[in-house]
Amino acid sequence: MRQTSVIERALELADSGNFRIPSEVRRALLREGYTQSDVFGLEGKATWQQLRKRCGSAAKQKADNHS
């Protein structure tokens, strides 16, 4: 079985609304079996900003839906 690429999975997790910040996404990826080396690729400024934005938007939307 082929594992989803780390960036695809990180974006899926960020969009889930279950994570407030990118470091929470990073920890979830490690728990799912991605390696430190895999996750290190997410440390770039542009990727980190994208994850931060998506985490925030998804968490806000999830909170608004539960209000």
C-alpha positions in Angstrom: 0.0 0.0 0.0 1.4 3.4 -1.0 1.5 6.0 1.7 0.1 9.5 0.9 2.9 12.0 0.3 3.8 14.0 3.4 2.7 17.3 2.0 -0.7 15.9 0.8 -1.3 14.4 4.2 -0.2 17.5 6.0 -2.7 19.6 4.0 -5.5 17.0 4.7 -4.8 17.2 8.4 -4.6 21.0 8.3 -8.0 21.2 6.5 -9.6 18.8 8.9 -10.1 21.6 11.5 -8.6 19.4 14.2 -5.3 21.2 14.4 -4.7 24.9 15.4 -1.1 25.2 14.4 1.3 23.4 12.1 3.4 21.8 14.9 0.3 19.9 15.9 0.0 18.6 12.3 3.7 17.6 12.4 3.2 15.6 15.6 0.2 13.9 14.0 2.2 12.9 11.0 4.9 11.4 13.2 2.3 9.4 15.0 1.0 8.2 11.7 4.4 6.8 10.8 6.0 9.5 8.7 9.7 9.9 9.5 11.4 12.9 10.9 13.1 13.1 7.5 9.7 13.2 5.7 8.3 15.8 8.1 11.5 18.0 7.8 10.4 18.8 4.2 7.5 20.8 5.7 9.8 23.2 7.6 10.1 25.6 4.7 8.7 29.1 5.3 6.1 29.0 2.4 4.9 25.5 3.4 4.7 26.4 7.1 2.7 29.6 6.3 0.3 27.6 4.1 -0.2 25.1 6.8 -0.7 27.8 9.4 -3.3 29.6 7.2 -5.2 26.3 6.5 -5.2 25.2 10.1 -6.6 28.5 11.2 -9.3 28.6 8.5 -10.4 25.1 9.0 -10.4 25.4 12.8 -12.5 28.6 12.6 -14.9 27.0 10.2 -15.3 23.9 12.4 -15.9 26.1 15.5 -18.5 28.2 13.6 -20.3 25.0 12.5 -20.5 23.8 16.1 -21.9 27.1 17.4 
